[in-house]
Amino acid sequence: MPTVAVDIETAIADTYHIFKFKATKPIIDTTEADLRSCGRVIKEVQPNRILEIGTYYGGLMYFLCQVCPEDCTFVAVDNWA
């Protein structure tokens, strides 16, 4: 079984450090509780593919890349037109 790259709490802290303070206002709308719940599901399911629709600045995708198995494939779609 593939291993998870980073523990959930470390991934949350890293995601908030990167995305919350890179702009004059926070650019990640996902709460820590949401990330924790998502991380628990990821640990249980161990997905091999993730599709995110509506990526915005990529905060959730960044988090997912840290907590998903190392062999997981990611696709992010957004319309910035």
N, C-alpha and C positions, 0 to 999 in steps of 0.2 A: 504494500500500500504506500502511495506517495506520502511524503512528509509535508507538514505545513511549515512554510519558511520562517515565520515570525509568530510569537504568541500574540494573542488578541490585544492585550493591554499595551504592549509595546507598539503595535501597529496603530492603535488609536492615538497614542501620544505622538507618534511620528506624523501621522496624517494631520492632526490638529496643528502641530508645530509648523509643518510645511504650508498648509492651506489657510489657516486662520490669520496668519500674520503677514501674508505676502501682498496684501492690498489694504487700502484705507478702511474697508469694511470687510467683514468675514465673507469668504467666498465658498465656504462649505456649509450647507444647510442641514446636513445629517447630524443628528444628536449623538452623543456618546452612547446612550442607551440603544439607539438604532444600530450603531456599529457593533456593539456588544452582541445584540441579538443576531445580527447577520453573521458575525464571526462564529457564534455557537452553531448556527446552521451549517456553515461552511465546514467546520470541524467534523460535524456528524455526517454530512453528505459526501464530502471529499469530491467535489465536481471536477470533471475533466474539460468542461466548456462553460464559459460565462458570456452572456450577451447583455450589455447594458444599453438601454435606449434612453436617450436624454442625458448625456454625459456632463453637460455644463462645463465646469473647469477641470473635472476629472478627479475630484476628491474621493468619491466612493470607489472609483476604479483603482486609484492608487492604493487605497486600503485593501481592496480585494486582491490586488497583485501581491500584497505582502502576506495575506493569511491563507490564500488558496494553495493547493498542492503545486509543487514546482513545475509539473508537467501540464498544468491547466492552460488552455487556450482562451484568450480574451478577445472579444470584439466589442468595440464601443461605437455607438452611432449617435450623431447629433446634427441638427440642422442650424447652422449659424448664418443662414442666408439673410 
